[in-house]
């Protein structure tokens, strides 16, 4: 591991502990081929991480990351809105508070919610009143978002998780993905593979395939089945139980390089449910609403225009 580290300390109402626990939870998937996750050292009121060098994305690295992310998502979560194990506080992205629930919650009202109800209540509807009060949303715009929330709560947009998530959740009442939760492109660092020597064997390798599927993945990677020269490393999560499509939609919001390669490779090893392309805008609404809440301006109109596609 690099000797150079940086330290984050508690600021505001949210502890650095939620980030540390989220990183550790996501890292549990690495030995099975899940995406690389930055290692973290945790103390009272602080965390430390190695200072990683990083550069641009190659097509091969993007494809490997897509396959690995599919494994991370398939590691699963107990219900929609579940926090990382051991966390019982709030989450936060910028100044926006994120509703998460204790990982071991026994509240049936929380645990039994389908995705649409969770997304409407905790991810879209939670911001509407504050944004209307601040002027970031007009009354008309707020009503558009409320109509979308009503349709979400009615289950209109509920859809299966990607295939690996569904398969891993067999026997459970509901398939829920273990998501990064804030997966815009700035939270994936493209790091030389030799610098990621802290990762366990198998990390970043994607699902363990056999036969023709393994040969196809090896050809697609351009690396004879090994890792490419750079690997995507997850940092700064707001890890939670959610829908995998929300992570994938967030990746495309601010210009992720080789996005089609990432999603294409993901889709090859863990096929997305029919209609996923039409749902991308819906899954971006949470991050858009956070920006409306934090920054106002043109984000309010952007969120409303996005929402009108789903009224």
C-alpha positions as CSV (number, residue, x, y, z in Angstrom):
1,X,0.0,0.0,0.0
2,X,1.2,3.5,-0.7
3,X,2.8,5.2,2.3
4,X,1.0,8.5,1.4
5,X,-2.4,8.7,3.1
6,X,-5.0,11.4,3.7
7,X,-7.3,11.8,6.7
8,X,-11.0,12.8,6.8
9,X,-12.4,14.1,10.1
10,X,-16.0,14.4,11.3
11,X,-17.7,17.5,10.1
12,X,-21.4,18.4,10.6
13,X,-24.0,16.0,11.8
14,X,-22.7,12.9,10.0
15,X,-19.8,10.8,11.2
16,X,-17.1,9.5,8.9
17,X,-18.0,6.1,10.3
18,X,-20.8,5.8,7.8
19,X,-18.3,6.1,4.9
20,X,-15.9,3.7,6.5
21,X,-18.6,1.1,7.1
22,X,-19.9,1.6,3.6
23,X,-16.5,1.0,2.1
24,X,-16.0,-2.2,4.2
25,X,-19.5,-3.5,3.2
26,X,-18.8,-2.9,-0.5
27,X,-15.3,-4.5,-0.1
28,X,-16.9,-7.8,1.1
29,X,-17.6,-8.5,-2.6
30,X,-13.9,-8.2,-3.7
31,X,-12.8,-11.8,-3.2
32,X,-15.7,-12.9,-5.4
33,X,-14.7,-10.6,-8.2
34,X,-16.4,-7.4,-7.1
35,X,-15.1,-4.0,-7.9
36,X,-12.0,-2.7,-6.1
37,X,-12.8,-0.6,-3.1
38,X,-10.3,1.8,-1.5
39,X,-9.1,0.4,1.9
40,X,-9.9,2.5,5.0
41,X,-8.5,2.8,8.5
42,X,-11.0,4.1,11.1
43,X,-10.5,5.9,14.4
44,X,-12.7,7.9,16.7
45,X,-14.0,10.7,14.5
46,X,-11.6,10.1,11.6
47,X,-10.8,7.8,8.7
48,X,-7.6,7.4,6.6
49,X,-7.3,6.2,3.1
50,X,-4.3,5.8,0.8
51,X,-3.7,8.6,-1.6
52,X,-4.1,6.9,-5.0
53,X,-2.7,8.1,-8.3
54,X,-5.3,7.9,-11.1
55,X,-5.7,8.8,-14.7
56,X,-8.0,8.2,-17.6
57,X,-10.2,5.2,-18.4
58,X,-9.4,2.7,-21.1
59,X,-12.0,0.6,-22.8
60,X,-10.6,-2.6,-21.3
61,X,-10.6,-1.1,-17.8
62,X,-14.2,0.1,-18.3
63,X,-15.4,-3.4,-19.3
64,X,-13.6,-5.1,-16.4
65,X,-15.2,-2.5,-14.0
66,X,-18.6,-3.2,-15.4
67,X,-18.3,-6.9,-14.8
68,X,-16.9,-6.3,-11.3
69,X,-19.7,-3.9,-10.4
70,X,-22.2,-6.5,-11.3
71,X,-20.7,-8.8,-8.6
72,X,-20.7,-6.0,-6.0
73,X,-24.4,-5.3,-6.6
74,X,-25.2,-9.1,-6.4
75,X,-23.7,-9.2,-2.9
76,X,-27.1,-7.9,-1.9
77,X,-28.7,-6.0,1.0
78,X,-31.6,-6.9,3.3
79,X,-34.1,-4.3,2.1
80,X,-34.4,-1.0,0.2
81,X,-32.8,1.8,2.2
82,X,-30.7,-0.5,4.4
83,X,-27.6,1.1,5.7
84,X,-24.2,-0.6,6.0
85,X,-24.0,-3.1,8.9
86,X,-23.6,-1.4,12.2
87,X,-24.8,2.0,11.1
88,X,-27.9,3.5,12.8
89,X,-27.6,7.2,12.0
90,X,-28.4,9.3,8.9
91,X,-26.5,9.5,5.6
92,X,-25.4,12.6,3.9
93,X,-24.4,13.7,0.4
94,X,-23.1,17.3,0.6
95,X,-25.6,19.1,3.0
96,X,-28.4,16.8,2.0
97,X,-29.5,14.2,4.5
98,X,-30.1,10.7,3.1
99,X,-32.8,8.5,4.7
100,X,-31.2,5.2,5.5
101,X,-32.4,2.6,8.0
102,X,-30.5,0.3,10.4
103,X,-29.2,-2.7,8.6
104,X,-30.7,-5.1,11.1
105,X,-34.1,-3.2,11.3
106,X,-37.1,-5.4,12.1
107,X,-39.6,-2.7,11.2
108,X,-41.9,-4.4,8.7
109,X,-43.0,-1.1,7.3
110,X,-39.4,-0.5,6.2
111,X,-38.4,-4.0,5.3
112,X,-41.4,-4.9,3.2
113,X,-41.5,-1.8,0.9
114,X,-41.1,-2.5,-2.8
115,X,-38.6,-0.4,-4.7
116,X,-41.1,2.2,-6.0
117,X,-42.5,3.0,-2.6
118,X,-39.0,3.3,-1.2
119,X,-37.8,5.5,-4.1
120,X,-40.9,7.8,-3.9
121,X,-40.8,8.3,-0.1
122,X,-37.1,8.4,0.7
123,X,-35.4,9.5,-2.5
124,X,-37.7,11.9,-4.4
125,X,-40.5,12.9,-2.1
126,X,-38.2,13.7,0.8
127,X,-36.9,16.8,-1.0
128,X,-40.0,18.2,-2.7
129,X,-41.4,20.4,0.1
130,X,-38.0,21.9,1.1
131,X,-37.2,22.7,-2.6
132,X,-40.7,24.2,-3.1
133,X,-40.3,26.3,0.0
134,X,-36.8,27.6,-1.0
135,X,-38.1,28.5,-4.5
136,X,-35.8,25.9,-6.2
137,X,-39.1,24.2,-7.4
138,X,-42.2,26.1,-8.6
139,X,-45.6,24.9,-7.4
140,X,-46.3,23.5,-10.8
141,X,-42.9,21.7,-10.9
142,X,-43.5,20.2,-7.4
143,X,-46.8,18.8,-8.6
144,X,-45.2,17.1,-11.5
145,X,-42.7,15.4,-9.1
146,X,-45.5,14.5,-6.7
147,X,-47.4,12.8,-9.6
148,X,-44.3,10.8,-10.4
149,X,-44.0,9.8,-6.8
150,X,-47.6,8.6,-6.8
151,X,-46.9,6.4,-9.8
152,X,-43.8,5.1,-8.2
153,X,-45.6,4.2,-5.0
154,X,-48.3,2.4,-7.1
155,X,-45.5,0.1,-8.5
156,X,-45.8,1.4,-12.1
157,X,-42.0,1.4,-12.5
158,X,-41.0,-1.5,-10.4
159,X,-38.7,-3.8,-12.3
160,X,-36.5,-6.8,-11.6
161,X,-32.9,-6.4,-10.5
162,X,-30.1,-7.5,-12.9
163,X,-29.8,-11.2,-13.3
164,X,-27.0,-11.8,-10.8
165,X,-28.8,-9.9,-8.1
166,X,-32.0,-11.8,-8.7
167,X,-30.1,-15.2,-8.7
168,X,-28.3,-14.4,-5.4
169,X,-31.6,-13.4,-3.7
170,X,-33.4,-16.6,-4.6
171,X,-35.6,-17.6,-1.6
172,X,-35.8,-14.1,-0.3
173,X,-39.0,-12.0,-0.5
174,X,-37.2,-9.3,-2.6
175,X,-34.0,-8.9,-4.5
176,X,-32.1,-5.8,-3.4
177,X,-28.7,-4.6,-4.7
178,X,-25.7,-3.6,-2.5
179,X,-25.1,-0.2,-4.2
180,X,-22.4,2.5,-3.9
181,X,-25.2,5.1,-3.6
182,X,-23.3,8.1,-5.0
183,X,-21.7,6.6,-8.1
184,X,-21.0,9.6,-10.3
185,X,-17.8,9.4,-12.3
186,X,-15.8,11.3,-9.7
187,X,-16.2,8.5,-7.2
188,X,-14.5,5.9,-9.4
189,X,-10.7,6.3,-9.6
190,X,-8.8,4.6,-12.4
191,X,-5.7,3.3,-10.7
192,X,-2.7,1.3,-12.0
193,X,-3.4,-2.3,-11.1
194,X,0.0,-2.6,-9.4
195,X,-0.9,0.1,-7.0
196,X,-4.0,-1.8,-5.9
197,X,-1.9,-4.5,-4.2
198,X,-4.0,-4.1,-1.1
199,X,-6.9,-5.9,-2.9
200,X,-7.5,-9.6,-2.3
201,X,-7.0,-12.1,-5.1
202,X,-10.0,-12.1,-7.4
203,X,-10.9,-8.4,-6.9
204,X,-12.1,-6.7,-10.1
205,X,-12.3,-10.0,-12.0
206,X,-16.1,-10.1,-12.3
207,X,-18.2,-13.2,-11.9
208,X,-16.5,-16.6,-11.9
209,X,-17.5,-17.8,-15.4
210,X,-16.9,-21.1,-17.0
211,X,-16.7,-22.5,-20.6
212,X,-17.8,-20.2,-23.4
213,X,-18.8,-17.4,-21.1
214,X,-15.3,-17.3,-19.6
215,X,-13.7,-17.3,-23.0
216,X,-15.9,-14.5,-24.2
217,X,-15.0,-12.3,-21.2
218,X,-11.3,-13.0,-21.7
219,X,-11.5,-11.9,-25.3
220,X,-13.6,-8.8,-24.4
221,X,-11.0,-7.8,-21.7
222,X,-8.1,-7.8,-24.2
223,X,-6.0,-9.2,-21.3
224,X,-6.2,-13.0,-21.7
225,X,-8.6,-13.1,-18.7
226,X,-6.4,-11.0,-16.4
227,X,-7.0,-7.5,-15.2
228,X,-6.2,-4.6,-17.5
229,X,-3.4,-2.1,-16.7
230,X,-5.8,0.1,-14.7
231,X,-8.7,-0.8,-12.5
232,X,-11.7,1.2,-11.3
233,X,-11.6,1.8,-7.5
234,X,-14.7,2.9,-5.6
235,X,-14.4,5.8,-3.2
236,X,-16.7,8.0,-1.2
237,X,-19.9,5.9,-1.1
238,X,-23.3,6.4,0.5
239,X,-23.7,2.7,0.5
240,X,-27.2,1.3,0.8
241,X,-29.7,-1.3,-0.3
242,X,-31.2,0.0,-3.6
243,X,-31.8,-0.8,-7.2
244,X,-28.7,-1.5,-9.3
245,X,-30.0,0.6,-12.1
246,X,-29.7,3.7,-9.9
247,X,-25.9,3.2,-9.6
248,X,-25.6,2.7,-13.4
249,X,-27.8,5.8,-14.1
250,X,-25.6,7.9,-11.8
251,X,-22.5,6.9,-13.7
252,X,-23.8,8.6,-16.8
253,X,-24.7,11.9,-15.3
254,X,-21.4,13.8,-15.5
255,X,-19.5,12.3,-18.3
256,X,-18.1,8.9,-17.4
257,X,-15.7,7.8,-20.1
258,X,-16.5,4.6,-21.9
259,X,-19.9,4.4,-20.2
260,X,-21.3,2.2,-23.0
261,X,-18.4,-0.2,-22.4
262,X,-19.1,-0.4,-18.7
263,X,-22.8,-1.0,-19.1
264,X,-22.4,-3.3,-22.0
265,X,-20.0,-5.6,-20.0
266,X,-22.2,-5.4,-17.0
267,X,-25.2,-6.4,-19.1
268,X,-23.3,-9.4,-20.6
269,X,-22.6,-11.0,-17.2
270,X,-25.7,-9.8,-15.4
271,X,-28.5,-8.9,-17.9
272,X,-30.6,-5.9,-17.1
273,X,-34.3,-6.1,-17.1
274,X,-36.3,-5.2,-20.2
275,X,-36.9,-1.5,-20.5
276,X,-33.8,-0.4,-18.5
277,X,-32.9,2.3,-21.0
278,X,-36.3,3.9,-20.6
279,X,-35.8,4.0,-16.8
280,X,-32.4,5.7,-16.8
281,X,-34.0,9.2,-16.3
282,X,-36.1,7.9,-13.5
283,X,-33.1,6.5,-11.7
284,X,-31.3,9.8,-12.1
285,X,-34.0,11.7,-10.4
286,X,-32.6,11.2,-6.9
287,X,-29.2,12.7,-7.7
288,X,-31.0,15.5,-9.6
289,X,-33.2,16.2,-6.6
290,X,-30.1,16.4,-4.3
291,X,-28.7,19.0,-6.7
292,X,-32.0,20.9,-6.7
293,X,-31.9,20.9,-2.9
294,X,-28.2,22.0,-2.7
295,X,-27.9,24.4,-5.6
296,X,-31.3,25.3,-7.0
297,X,-30.9,27.3,-10.2
298,X,-31.4,25.3,-13.4
299,X,-31.4,22.0,-11.6
300,X,-35.1,22.5,-10.6
301,X,-36.2,22.8,-14.2
302,X,-33.9,19.9,-15.2
303,X,-35.5,17.6,-12.6
304,X,-39.0,18.6,-13.6
305,X,-38.3,18.1,-17.3
306,X,-36.9,14.6,-16.4
307,X,-39.9,13.8,-14.3
308,X,-42.4,14.7,-17.0
309,X,-41.2,11.7,-19.0
310,X,-42.7,9.5,-16.2
311,X,-46.0,11.3,-15.4
